[in-house]
C-alpha cells in the first residue's frame, strides 16, 4: 500500500515547514527509518524519516519550498503500484502530528446523505446582480488580454493608473486576474496592507522562526494583560563569588548561570510564580523548567532547563552551556525547546541597561536581565562606585498580582546579593 509523506507538525506553533534538502531521490529505494529529507521548522532543522519501505515514487515539494503542515510532499510505494489516487488527493488525509510519512487510505470517506423525506437544511441563494456600470467595469478588469511585450507586467489599465497614483511597483505584486494579471483589487489590497516597498527598498521573506515569533508574540501581547516590576541588584558579591569559583574550578559558572540558579531558588521559595493561567484554573507546575532565550540570526529560541529546583549550580551551568551550543547549531529536538514554566532573557552582554520581556504563553512570568554597570552609590556620608544590575519581571495579571511579583523579586535580589545561597540552597546543597 502506498505511503503518504507529509510535512510534519512537530510543535504547537508550527504551521508550515521548508524542505531544505531531499536525502532520497525519485526512484530510489527507501527503508523504514531512512532519512528522506531535511526540514526547517520554526525552531530547528529536523530529519524527516520514512515510516514505510518501498520506492520514493514521487517528490511533490521542491528543495527550498515552504509547505503547510500536513500537506503531501512525497509518496512511497512499490515500483509497479498505481499512486494516481494518492497524488491527486483522492485518498483520505493523513493525520497531522509527529508522523513523517503515513500510510494512505485507499477509500474516500462516504458522502453525507439526505434523510428520506426531509428538506435540505440550507439552499444556495443567488447573489444580487451588480449595477450595470459596475458589472461592465468588473468584466473589463477580469477580461483576458492579448500577449504582452517582453518585460512588461500584465495589469489592467485601472490597476496601472492606481499604481502610478499611489507609487506602487506593479512588478512586486501577484495578480489574481486571468493568467496572473494584476487587477485594481490587487493594488488596493497591497496599498492597504502596506506590503509594497517604496522604490529602492527591498523585501526579505520571513524565516520560519520569524513567522513563529510573530504569531506567538501577537497571541501573547494582545490578549495577555502584562505588568512589569523592576529591581536593582548589588552584584559586587556575586562577581567576587564567581572569581573565587573560577580559581578552583576550570569549568566555572557564568554570571548568567548564577542568575538561572538564583531564579530557581526564588521560584522554589515562591511557587505561586511558577504557574500558568488556564481559563477557569491557575495551573501550578510541579517542576521548575526555565527557558533560556538564545538569539539567532533570524530570531530567537528558548532551550529549556528541566527541573532546575533539583539541580546544583554546577549542573545548571553544564546543562545550560550544552543547550545553548546546540540551540545555536539548530540541533534541538522539539521537547528541548517547549514546555518552559518561566523564562530568562539576558541582553547584558549587549550593554543594554534595562528592557522588558514579552511573555510566551502559557508562562505567567519571565525576567529580562540588563548589563552590570558602574553607578554612583551613597554609602553613609560618602559616594562610591558600585556594581549594579537591573532586572525586570514581566507578569500575566490574570494569574499574578503585584505583591506576588514583588516578593519574588525581593527573594531573587537577596539570593544574588548573598551568593553563598547558590550552593547552600535546597536541591544544590553539598553537590556544587
Secondary structure, DSSP 4 states (H G I P E B T S, - for coil): --EEEE----STT--EEEEEEESS-TT-EE-TT-EEEEEE-SS-EEEEE-SS-EEEEEE-S-TT-EEETT-EEEEEE-TT---HHHHTT-SBPPPPSS-SEEE-BSSPPPPP-PPTTPPPS----PPPPPPHHHHHHHHHHHS---PPPTT---B-HHHHHHHHHHT--GGG----SGGG-B-HHHHHHHHHHT-SPPTT----PPPHHHHHHHHHHHHHHTTS-EEEEEEEEE-HHHHHHHHHHHHH-SSPPPHHHHHHHHHHHHHHH-GGGSEEEETTEEEEPSS--EEEEEEETTEEEEEEE--GGG--HHHHHHHHHHHHHHHHTT---GGGSS--SEEEEE-GGGT-----PPP-TT-SEEEEEEEEEEEEEEETTEEEEEEEEEEEEEEETTT--HHHHHHHHHHHHHHHHSTTHHHHSTTTTTT-
